[in-house]
Structures are given as structure tokens and as C-alpha cells.
Amino acid sequence: MLALVSIAVLATGCSDDVEGSYDADTRASFLEACTEDDADPALRGVCECTYETMVDEVPFERFVEIEAELAAEGELAPELAPEVVAILDDCIDEVSREQG
């Protein structure tokens, strides 16, 4: 799952707009990359939760930094973005409780 979120962060393509903010395009790109056209509602739920929580908790400038780290490394190592790992874990737990 971390790989999907890594791809989603990279696919948002927001690094050209460091002064920007989260917007509808960022959300759409993130969710499209995260779900990879998978119709699984649980996956979609985790991706939506992850994005919404990042908007609430991760400043856009940090989101851009994470994207740059991902682009440089080719993958998102947990130590590079512990906040993303924590958000993802919480969202997986939340969606699992809702599904179960």
C-alpha cells in the first residue's frame, strides 16, 4: 500500500508549484494514481482517507518535499516521510473498522 501512495504522491506533479496549495487537480491526480483504476472500495477508501488527512495535517510545502524525495529515490522510504506512513496506517485501520 505504501507503494501506491508513493506513486500517488509522485503522480500529482505539484513540484512546479511550490507556492501552491492542495486543490481539486491535486486530489484527482492523487486518487487516480493511488487507486490505479482499482474498483475495490476499501482501497479507494484508504486513498481518500490518506489524501484528506494529508490535506489536514501535512502542509503543502511538505507534500512537495515528499514528492521531491520520492522522485529522487524512486520510492518512498518510511524514514523519509514518517508522517505519510503514520497517516496511511491510521487510514488502513479506519477503513478496516468500517468494512469489518
C-alpha positions in Angstrom: 0.0 0.0 0.0 2.9 2.4 0.7 4.0 1.9 -2.9 0.6 3.0 -4.2 0.7 6.1 -2.0 4.2 6.7 -3.2 3.1 6.6 -6.8 0.2 8.8 -6.0 2.4 11.5 -4.4 4.7 11.4 -7.4 2.0 11.4 -9.9 0.4 14.6 -8.6 3.1 16.6 -10.3 2.9 19.5 -8.0 6.6 20.3 -7.6 6.4 23.1 -10.2 4.0 25.0 -7.9 5.8 25.2 -4.6 3.8 28.2 -3.6 0.6 26.4 -4.4 -1.9 24.5 -2.3 -3.9 21.4 -2.4 -6.6 21.7 -5.0 -9.1 19.6 -7.0 -6.4 18.7 -9.6 -4.0 17.5 -6.8 -6.8 15.4 -5.3 -7.9 13.9 -8.6 -4.3 13.1 -9.6 -3.6 11.6 -6.2 -6.7 9.4 -6.1 -6.2 8.2 -9.7 -2.6 7.2 -9.1 -3.4 5.7 -5.7 -6.3 3.5 -6.8 -4.8 2.6 -10.2 -8.3 2.2 -11.5 -9.0 -0.5 -8.9 -12.7 -0.7 -8.1 -12.0 -2.1 -4.6 -14.0 0.2 -2.3 -11.6 -0.5 0.6 -8.6 0.7 -1.5 -10.5 3.8 -2.6 -11.4 4.5 1.0 -7.8 4.2 2.2 -6.6 6.5 -0.6 -9.3 9.1 0.1 -8.6 9.0 3.8 -4.9 9.4 3.2 -5.3 12.3 0.9 -7.8 14.1 3.1 -5.7 13.6 6.2 -2.6 14.8 4.4 -4.5 18.0 3.4 -5.4 18.5 7.1 -2.1 17.6 8.6 0.7 18.0 6.1 1.5 21.5 4.8 1.5 21.7 1.0 5.2 22.7 1.1 6.0 19.4 2.9 3.8 17.5 0.4 6.0 19.0 -2.4 9.2 18.0 -0.4 7.9 14.4 -0.1 7.2 14.4 -3.9 10.8 15.5 -4.5 12.2 12.9 -2.2 10.1 10.3 -4.0 11.3 11.5 -7.4 14.9 11.3 -6.2 14.7 7.9 -4.6 12.2 6.2 -6.9 10.3 5.0 -3.8 9.1 6.4 -0.6 11.2 5.0 2.2 9.4 5.1 5.6 12.2 7.1 7.2 11.9 9.8 4.6 8.2 10.5 5.3 7.2 9.1 8.6 4.1 11.3 8.6 2.8 9.6 5.5 3.4 6.2 7.0 1.5 7.2 10.1 -1.4 8.6 8.1 -1.5 5.5 5.9 -1.5 3.2 8.9 -4.3 5.2 10.6 -6.4 5.2 7.3 -5.9 1.4 6.8 -7.1 0.9 10.4 -10.1 3.2 9.9 -11.2 1.7 6.7 -10.8 -1.8 8.1 -13.0 -1.0 11.0 -15.6 0.4 8.7 -15.5 -2.6 6.5 -15.4 -5.2 9.2 
